[in-house]
Amino acid sequence: MKPFDYQRAHGLDDAGQLLVADGAKPIAGGTNLLDLMKLEVETPTALVDVNRLPLGGITAHGEGLYIGALVSNCACAADPRIRSDYPVLARAILAGATFQLRNKATTGGNLCQRTRCYYFYDLSQTCNKRAPGTGCAAIGGFNRIHAILGASDTCIATYPGDMAVALSALDATVEIHDVKGDKRLVPVRDFHRLPGDTPERDNVLEPGDVITGVVLPAPAGGTQLYRKVRDRASYAFALVSVAAVIHVEDGKIAKARLAFGGLAHKPWHDARVEALLEGEAPSDALFDQAAALLLDEARGQGSNDFKIPLTRRTLKAVLREATGGTL
Amino acid sequence: MPITINGAEYELDVDPRTSLLDFLRRDAGLTGTKKGCDHGQCGACTVLLNGQRINSCLTLAVMHDGDSVTTIEGLGTPDAPHPLQAAFVRHDGYQCGYCTPGQICSAKAMLDEIAAGWTSFVSDDVAGTPKLSEEEIRERMSGNLCRCGAYSNIVAAISEVAEAQA
């Protein structure tokens, strides 16, 4: 690990000032960052410890909830309000990593976790995300875990997390404190970026920004599911995951909210698919249309071609289950 | 402020790069906690931080002044083993033993989590009360690998202690 200055932030403004410096990075749980620092994929010159900032706790917020950025993944998934009113979020968090990691991992830090692309991790390989301008060894390489939607010629990495996929389905909002001391709100759906020609930027955070919390809107109700398809039954990243919030009224889908993990550089949300489903009676034919629309621009990279039919089948299975059908 | 480990205080005057794991083994001389992968994948370094299980390899020692850590040395001794330690011996819950301190610290915290009502990904109702089953134990212990493959006996040992506590 490269040497770095360890700094402890005393207040949000202090954190912003420390983090605006070139080479500075915040550390909260550290489970992803320290892993990458040991490999020297990440080489910050200063680590700003934000753990003592007053960003804990889950509190009422209008009709919804406010989750402090330092609330651990375990604490969030164990909260009775999250488990009762936002089960898709509790299920998604519990689908990721292990209890040991989730005790340390925070709500803000988890949003910022980096890709698991093998070439991003391997310093001997080219990677536009790790070393901009060097190329992308994943294109034409081993790309079983890579993106089928929204990728670019410079990067086909995926966002690996589960929590943010559920937050996208729930249309949650990220609260950010900037270096000037102002607060801004960014929908989770807009927080992560597509790679384009700047894949080194995973999300819209600017230097000096600190995530302070996540706002959940009023409980969505309906049937909430999180299905994750992976290589092992536990402790593995998603090949494909689906977060779904579905309301059926009078035999028709009244409301559908869907987000997908494992498919793209961000949690994937496609409002066209929701619009196609809403107002219609559930049927396999309808679900086939929804999957076809979701995947109309999907493109495999060779070893991840299987993700296209896998996504179609997983979406159909989730929609059948959510609308009371048989699997 | 010092860090408290198994009830004793230690000063944290170390290179900021020092993981909590390396601090425990090298600076505090507590070598019961094991270094396996050093990347949070194997669970051999599992300890209790303020009562909750974590991977001690993936956190920096300097972040933990004022915190309380319990390692395997703090759970039991050869003369007065923790019930989980005794159960692992009774059920042959190991072969080489390298993962065992992490397994036992993890299992201790897991039983506390179930007592606190935390559900897991395999729980039927995420909002309900968790029921202990082999499937639950296997899911909740998935962060602790055993390359000897003693999983069946590890599950038996944990089940026995859980039933005795119930």
Interface residues (C-beta under 8 A of the other chain):
Chain A: M1 P3 F4 D5 Y6 I27 G29 G30 T31 L34 D35 K38 L47 D49 N51 C74 A77 A78 P80 R83 S84 P87 A90 R91 L94 A95 A97 T98 F99 Q100 L101 N103 K104 A233 S234 Y235
Chain B: D15 P16 R17 S19 D38 H39 G40 G43 T46 L49 Q52 R53 I54 N55 L58 T59 L60 V62 M63 S106 A109 M110 E113 A116 G117 W118 T119 S120 F121 V126 A127 R138 E139 R140 S142 G143
